[in-house]
Amino acid sequence: MTETRHLTSIGDIARDTWDSLVPASCFYQSHGWLAGQERPDFAAATYTVVSSDGRLLAATPSYDFPAKNAPPLPPVAADRAVLRVGTRTGYHNEFLLAGAEAERRAALTELVEGLAEHAARLGRDALLFDFLTTDSLRSLAALFPVRAQLRSAEAVIHNEEGTFESYRRLLGHNVRKRDYEVRKFEQAGLSLATAPLSECVDELAPLIGQTMDRYDASLDLAEIRAFLKVQAEHLDGLSTVFRVVDEEGGLVGGHVAFAWREMLYARVAGFDYTRTRGAYEYFNAVYYGPLRHMERRRLDTLHLGLSAVEAKVRRGARLHPVWAAVLPLPLVRGAGLTRDTAADQALADSLRAEAGGGMDEAEWELGRITPL
C-alpha cells in the first residue's frame, strides 16, 4: 500500500533515500542542491513523497511564493494562483520516479493528486510545472488534461566519448576558432587552477558581482556571498571552481561548477574586468577547462542551462525544449494536452534563428508532441 507525505524540509528525508530517485539530468532536484535552496523567508518549500513499504517511488519539491517574491508567471499560467512544482525557478525540471513503467505511472498519479490536495489547502487553483522536459510533459498529459506552452531551450554538450579530443570532433568546422580561443588564453599568460567552492567564496563573490552589474542583474554583495556559502555548506564535495589566474597567481576570474553522476553543471562565473586581457577568459573557464577536467573525472556531459544559445551551440551544445505545464484545480482525470501551437512554433523558430543549429529536427517537431 502506498503512502503520500508532505515534508517541510529536505532534511526530513535521508539524503541517500531522496537521491536514489535523482538521475544525472536532475542535479537541481538533488538533496544537496535543494537544501541550499531552502529559504523560508523567500518561499515556503514542501517535499511531497510517495512510498510503499519503506521504498521511495516518487518525490518532488514545491514552492509557495508570497506575492512580493513570486517570479513572473509564463502566459499559460497568468490567470492562475499557482503552486510551483519541481525546481524553484528556471532550472531543468523532470519527474523523479522509480520502478517499471506501470509503477511509475501509478506513482506519478498519486504524486500529482497529493500535490493538488496540498495546493488546495494553500488556496491555490493550479499546479505549475515550469521548465519541464518533453518526456515529463507527455507523461503528465497522459494522466491529466494539461495546458502547456514552450518555455525555452536548455543547452547541453553531449560528449559521449568523454575526451577533449572527442569534444573537438563535435565542433566540426568551428574547431579552428575554438582552438584559437584556447591558444589566445594561453598566450596571454593566463591559466586555470581548481579549488573547492569553500576555499573561494570571499575572493569570488566580488567578481560575480562585477559580472552581474555588467549584465544589468545587480545583486547585493552580501547576498552573493551568503548564497555561495550555503552552496559550499551543502555541495562542497561536488564543487569545482575554475580559477583564472595570471602569471603571478592573481585571480582574474572564476567559474563555479558542480559534478552530479556523469554530468558537470556550469553554474555562475565572475571576472575582474580591470584584469581581463581579451583572451576568451569566459569560454576557457566555462567550456574548455571544464571539458578537460571532465575527461580526468570521467564525466561526459556539460549542462550549460538557458540563454545565450548561439554561443553555446557554436561550442558544441545541443538544444532541448523545456515547457511550462499547468494543471487547473480541482484535478480531472484523463489524458489531454492543450497548446497554442502557433505561438510555440514561433518561439521554436526564433530559437532556431538565434542559435543557427544544435536542434534535432525530430525533437523539435512540436506537432508530434502528444500524451504518452
ZAMARKE-781712 format. One line per field, with one value per residue (C-alpha): x, y, z; residue in one letter; residue number from 1. Coordinates in steps of 0.02 Angstrom, whole numbers, m for minus. Layout:
X = X	... .
Y = Y	... .
Z = Z	... .
resn = A	... .
resi = NUM	... .
***
This chain:
X = 0	67	77	92	175	217	381	429	617	727	818	665	715	883	998	1032	846	799	947	907	775	885	969	1115	997	920	1056	938	823	962	957	1109	1050	876	947	1043	883	781	741	581	593	585	468	389	458	367	431	296	346	256	320	271	336	477	528	526	427	406	459	459	485	355	366	234	293	220	167	316	441	345	438	345	221	225	74	m7	m21	m52	m233	m194	m138	m9	93	260	309	486	638	613	647	724	805	787	630	575	483	580	504	557	507	441	326	160	228	298	131	37	165	154	m36	m26	109	6	m151	m54	12	m164	m227	m80	m109	m294	m254	m144	m285	m201	m304	m171	m9	132	270	392	541	478	558	460	454	387	259	197	189	87	m30	m64	m146	m224	m280	m130	m116	62	175	352	459	638	783	920	1094	1194	1359	1344	1522	1489	1672	1717	1885	1939	1985	1811	1740	1845	1768	1595	1638	1654	1704	1705	1855	1986	1902	1889	2071	2116	2020	2121	2287	2242	2209	2375	2473	2403	2493	2334	2299	2167	2181	2045	1984	1827	1698	1730	1904	1845	1688	1765	1876	1744	1591	1650	1693	1521	1452	1552	1486	1306	1324	1392	1236	1110	1073	1146	1137	1199	1374	1320	1181	1303	1423	1283	1219	1393	1422	1261	1306	1478	1399	1288	1381	1567	1613	1530	1601	1744	1792	1892	2003	2077	2247	2385	2574	2588	2439	2324	2139	2066	1902	1817	1677	1581	1525	1452	1475	1323	1327	1404	1371	1452	1337	1400	1330	1398	1552	1631	1777	1880	1866	2012	2123	2049	2153	2028	2087	1921	1933	1748	1749	1907	1838	1663	1695	1872	1944	1792	1792	1974	1930	1783	1898	2001	1844	1758	1612	1536	1401	1413	1249	1250	1072	964	1002	1146	1107	1208	1373	1334	1288	1446	1543	1459	1297	1132	968	823	648	578	396	278	134	m19	m146	m302	m381	m482	m398	m488	m430	m399	m269	m259	m136	m190	m64	m56	38	68	148	253	313	354	465	549	582	655	770	824	864	962	1059	1097	1097	1103	921	874	731	635	647	589	445	321	165	212	214	62	19	114 .
Y = 0	171	324	508	627	812	857	1033	1015	911	867	765	629	541	608	435	394	552	545	364	440	577	537	629	751	811	891	1036	911	828	832	945	1074	1080	1101	1252	1323	1317	1497	1509	1699	1690	1544	1402	1236	1070	898	778	595	435	275	92	m23	99	113	285	285	470	638	822	989	1125	1310	1430	1608	1760	1890	2004	1866	1773	1752	1808	1680	1613	1669	1497	1520	1707	1691	1570	1569	1432	1315	1292	1109	1045	1157	1330	1450	1424	1253	1087	1001	821	691	585	411	232	62	m7	92	42	76	244	294	248	338	496	493	484	618	741	705	736	900	952	925	1024	1166	1174	1190	1340	1421	1392	1350	1270	1173	1246	1132	1256	1215	1036	914	849	670	729	841	694	582	712	740	553	563	736	874	991	1169	1194	1312	1303	1396	1397	1285	1218	1190	1032	969	782	716	529	476	590	656	831	764	690	859	943	823	882	1058	1019	1174	1276	1182	1305	1453	1360	1306	1488	1538	1413	1472	1655	1619	1529	1659	1795	1714	1651	1479	1384	1316	1222	1226	1179	1315	1329	1398	1530	1612	1776	1803	1752	1844	2020	1957	1880	2048	2136	2020	2036	2226	2216	2125	2230	2093	2175	2086	2142	2076	2009	1911	1836	1787	1709	1610	1541	1497	1397	1304	1266	1200	1077	1041	1069	890	909	1081	1140	1322	1350	1497	1603	1662	1769	1739	1790	1685	1835	1799	1865	1769	1608	1488	1378	1207	1052	870	756	575	584	769	934	1083	1256	1375	1551	1647	1812	1916	2067	2168	2278	2123	2026	2027	1996	1816	1723	1704	1661	1521	1443	1447	1385	1269	1215	1200	1106	988	941	920	809	694	665	635	526	643	653	788	976	1061	1245	1298	1428	1588	1639	1488	1546	1549	1380	1295	1363	1274	1107	1115	1036	1121	1033	1106	1142	1182	1266	1148	1198	1085	1181	1128	1031	892	800	627	591	623	791	921	1097	1216	1370	1280	1437	1528	1376	1360	1545	1530	1374	1464	1612	1497	1411	1577	1636	1475	1436	1249	1125	1071	892	903	756	825	997	937	1009	947	770	803	712	625	462 .
Z = 0	m47	64	15	138	137	222	275	250	136	296	347	223	213	78	3	2	m93	m211	m258	m373	m446	m615	m693	m781	m618	m513	m475	m388	m287	m97	m80	m206	m131	44	m18	m93	68	113	216	207	18	m19	81	21	37	m15	m71	m70	m119	m42	m22	115	151	m33	m113	m276	m318	m247	m288	m205	m223	m181	m120	m152	m67	m194	m160	m206	m340	m505	m661	m724	m902	m1004	m993	m804	m800	m743	m600	m419	m434	m329	m417	m429	m458	m465	m393	m537	m707	m685	m776	m710	m730	m627	m503	m515	m477	m546	m709	m823	m741	m567	m621	m697	m538	m428	m535	m520	m330	m325	m426	m327	m166	m237	m286	m108	m39	m162	m121	64	21	m78	m247	m401	m512	m513	m618	m679	m754	m868	m882	m1003	m1152	m1085	m917	m1003	m1105	m952	m858	m1006	m1015	m843	m830	m951	m962	m1028	m1091	m1185	m1249	m1123	m1186	m1234	m1122	m1191	m1157	m1228	m1251	m1266	m1264	m1283	m1138	m1201	m1250	m1421	m1444	m1394	m1530	m1657	m1604	m1662	m1847	m1945	m1784	m1714	m1780	m1698	m1532	m1540	m1570	m1412	m1310	m1385	m1358	m1174	m1152	m1249	m1136	m990	m910	m840	m744	m568	m475	m295	m198	m175	13	m23	m147	m78	m19	m171	m299	m233	m285	m459	m480	m425	m560	m694	m635	m638	m815	m874	m776	m650	m496	m328	m159	m121	49	m38	m164	m26	79	m71	m108	74	82	m76	m7	153	61	m101	m72	m113	m283	m321	m429	m451	m610	m561	m700	m637	m710	m709	m526	m473	m458	m482	m644	m639	m591	m631	m509	m570	m488	m537	m524	m583	m759	m784	m743	m715	m757	m627	m610	m666	m618	m681	m631	m791	m743	m759	m906	m1065	m1204	m1207	m1205	m1017	m1001	m1129	m1059	m882	m927	m1076	m1116	m942	m876	m1025	m992	m808	m858	m956	m799	m694	m825	m847	m1020	m1016	m983	m937	m986	m946	m1033	m1131	m1247	m1356	m1506	m1410	m1333	m1497	m1579	m1442	m1467	m1369	m1419	m1375	m1291	m1270	m1097	m1059	m939	m894	m794	m709	m655	m492	m444	m540	m678	m730	m914	m1048	m1133	m1196	m1246	m1326	m1433	m1570	m1673	m1526	m1482	m1661	m1670	m1516	m1585	m1749	m1654	m1554	m1715	m1798	m1646	m1619	m1800	m1764	m1621	m1636	m1677	m1800	m1727	m1551	m1608	m1718	m1594	m1684	m1638	m1450	m1381	m1217	m1191 .
resn = M	T	E	T	R	H	L	T	S	I	G	D	I	A	R	D	T	W	D	S	L	V	P	A	S	C	F	Y	Q	S	H	G	W	L	A	G	Q	E	R	P	D	F	A	A	A	T	Y	T	V	V	S	S	D	G	R	L	L	A	A	T	P	S	Y	D	F	P	A	K	N	A	P	P	L	P	P	V	A	A	D	R	A	V	L	R	V	G	T	R	T	G	Y	H	N	E	F	L	L	A	G	A	E	A	E	R	R	A	A	L	T	E	L	V	E	G	L	A	E	H	A	A	R	L	G	R	D	A	L	L	F	D	F	L	T	T	D	S	L	R	S	L	A	A	L	F	P	V	R	A	Q	L	R	S	A	E	A	V	I	H	N	E	E	G	T	F	E	S	Y	R	R	L	L	G	H	N	V	R	K	R	D	Y	E	V	R	K	F	E	Q	A	G	L	S	L	A	T	A	P	L	S	E	C	V	D	E	L	A	P	L	I	G	Q	T	M	D	R	Y	D	A	S	L	D	L	A	E	I	R	A	F	L	K	V	Q	A	E	H	L	D	G	L	S	T	V	F	R	V	V	D	E	E	G	G	L	V	G	G	H	V	A	F	A	W	R	E	M	L	Y	A	R	V	A	G	F	D	Y	T	R	T	R	G	A	Y	E	Y	F	N	A	V	Y	Y	G	P	L	R	H	M	E	R	R	R	L	D	T	L	H	L	G	L	S	A	V	E	A	K	V	R	R	G	A	R	L	H	P	V	W	A	A	V	L	P	L	P	L	V	R	G	A	G	L	T	R	D	T	A	A	D	Q	A	L	A	D	S	L	R	A	E	A	G	G	G	M	D	E	A	E	W	E	L	G	R	I	T	P	L .
resi = 1	2	3	4	5	6	7	8	9	10	11	12	13	14	15	16	17	18	19	20	21	22	23	24	25	26	27	28	29	30	31	32	33	34	35	36	37	38	39	40	41	42	43	44	45	46	47	48	49	50	51	52	53	54	55	56	57	58	59	60	61	62	63	64	65	66	67	68	69	70	71	72	73	74	75	76	77	78	79	80	81	82	83	84	85	86	87	88	89	90	91	92	93	94	95	96	97	98	99	100	101	102	103	104	105	106	107	108	109	110	111	112	113	114	115	116	117	118	119	120	121	122	123	124	125	126	127	128	129	130	131	132	133	134	135	136	137	138	139	140	141	142	143	144	145	146	147	148	149	150	151	152	153	154	155	156	157	158	159	160	161	162	163	164	165	166	167	168	169	170	171	172	173	174	175	176	177	178	179	180	181	182	183	184	185	186	187	188	189	190	191	192	193	194	195	196	197	198	199	200	201	202	203	204	205	206	207	208	209	210	211	212	213	214	215	216	217	218	219	220	221	222	223	224	225	226	227	228	229	230	231	232	233	234	235	236	237	238	239	240	241	242	243	244	245	246	247	248	249	250	251	252	253	254	255	256	257	258	259	260	261	262	263	264	265	266	267	268	269	270	271	272	273	274	275	276	277	278	279	280	281	282	283	284	285	286	287	288	289	290	291	292	293	294	295	296	297	298	299	300	301	302	303	304	305	306	307	308	309	310	311	312	313	314	315	316	317	318	319	320	321	322	323	324	325	326	327	328	329	330	331	332	333	334	335	336	337	338	339	340	341	342	343	344	345	346	347	348	349	350	351	352	353	354	355	356	357	358	359	360	361	362	363	364	365	366	367	368	369	370	371	372 .
***
